[in-house]
C-alpha cells in the first residue's frame, strides 16, 4: 500500500515557520503490519524535504527510565503520532511498552506541557474498538498537558485508509508551513 502524497505540493509555496525550523519535530509510530510506520516515514520525509529537523522513531523507543525522550529534549516541541490498533483495542508491538507507561495515572498532569501534538489512528470498523489506540493516545496526551494542533483523525482499513491519511498529512504540512 502506498500513500504517495503528491497533491500536497500543488499550489502551496513553502513559507516556513521560524518557530518550527528552530524546534525539531518527533514523528512517532506504533505499527503491527507496517502501515503506521510507512505513513510516519512519509510525513518524516515530507517535512525533511521542507527543511524541518525531525526525529523518526517507534513509540517504544522514546521510553527512558524516568520519562520520555521528547519531554527531556526540550528542542522537540511537536509530536506527530501514527498508531494502529491490533486485536480488540490493543497496542501494536512497537507501542505496547509506551502505552503501558503513558496510561499510568501517577504521571504528572503537566508532563506534556508545551508539547503540541497530533494523532492519526489506524483501525478497522469491523472490530468493536475501532482506532482504540489512536483515541487513547490522543486523550492521554491531552490529560498530561499536551496541546492538540490537529484534531484526532481515524482511518478505517475496512473502507480504505488513503482519504483520511492524505487529509491528515495535508493538515500537518499546512500547520508547519504557515
N, C-alpha and C positions, 0 to 999 in steps of 0.2 A: 504494500500500500504506500503510495507516495502522496505527500502533502505539499507538492510544489506550489509555492505561493507567489506566482508571477504577477498576479493582478495588483499586488501592493505597490509595485514600483511605478505603475502608470499614473502620471499626473501629480505625483506628490514629490515636491522638491525637498531635499533634506535641509531642515533648519534645526540644528542640533541644540538640545537643551544643555546649557553650560553646567547646570547642577548635576545632570546625569553623566556628562562627559568626565567630570571630576570624580564622581562616585560610581563605583563599579556595581554590576548587577549580578545577582545569583540566579541561575536558571537551573531549577531542580526537577527531578523526575522520580516517580515511583512506577515501575513498569514490570509486568509479568510476561507479556508476549512481545514486547518491543515497540508497540505503538507510541506509548507515552515518551519513551526515550527518543524515538525518531522525531516526534513533534518538538520536543525540547531542544534537540540538536538543530532543527531548522530555525527555531527562534534565536538560539545562540549564534548561528551563522548569519542570520539577517541583521541582528544587532551589531555583530562584529564587523560586518561589511560597511555599516554606517559609522564606524569609528568608536563604538562603545567598548569599554573594558568589561568583559563578562567572565563569570566562572560557571562551568557546567559540571553538574555532579548528581549522583543519586541522592535521595533524601537521607539514606542511612549514612553516607559518607560525610555528612555535615555534623555528625554527633561528636561531641567532646565529652570528657569526663564530667565537666561542670557546666555544660550548656550546649550551644550550637555555634558552629564556626561563623555563621552570618550575624550573630549577636556580639561576637568578640572582635571581629574585623570591622571596625567602625566605618571604613570606607564603603562597605556594602550596605546601601540603604534601600535597595529594592530587591524583592524576591519574586520570581515567577515560578509557579509550580504547575507541572503537568502530571497528574496522577490517575492511574487506573484503579478500578475496584475489581477484586478477584473473588471467586466463590460467592458467598452470600454476604457481601459487605465487608470483606476482609482486605487488609493492606497487601499489596504485592510484595514479593521478597525484597526488593530494593528499597522498600519504605517501611517494613514492619517494625524495625527497632526504633526508627524515628517516631512512628505513630505511638508506640508504647510509651516513649519518653514524653512526647508533646501532650498526651492526654492526662498526664499526671496532674492532679488538681492542686498539688502543693507548689507548682511553679508560680513564681511571682507574676501578678496580674499586669505588670509593666514590662515584662521580659522583652516584648517586641515593640516597645515604644520607639517611634522614629523610623520604623521599618514599613515601607509601603509594599503591598503585595497584591498579587492576582493569582487566581487558581482556575485551571482548566481541568475538570473532572472527566474521565472517560468511563463509560459503563454500558450496560445493556438493559433496556427496559423489559426484557424477558425475565429479569430477576427482580425480586421484591425490593432489594436495597440498591436501587439504581444510583450510581455515582456516589455511593456512601462515603468513600474516601475523600473525594473532592469536597463534598459538603462538610464532612468532619474537619478537614484541614482548614477550609475557609472559616468555619465557625471558631475553631480553636485559635487561629491567628488573630482574629478579632478580639476574642476573650482575653488574649495575652497582650493587647495593646497595639497590635498592628493596624495599619490604615489601608483599607482596600482601595486600589486605584482603578480597578475594573471589576464589575460585578462577576460573581461566580458564573462560569459557563459550563454546562454539562452536555457532552457529546455522546450520542447514542449509537452504539455499534449496530443495533438492530435496524436502524433507518439510514445509517451512513454518517460517518464522523466528519466528513470533509467540510460541509457548510458551517457547522459550529466551530470547528478548528480554524478555518480561514477567517471567520468573523473575529474570533479571539485574537489571532495573530495580527489582524488589521488594527484592532483596538490597542494592542500592546505597542505596535510600531507607531501609531499616531500619538499615543501618550508620550513616548520617548522622543519623538521628533518635534514636539511642539516647543 
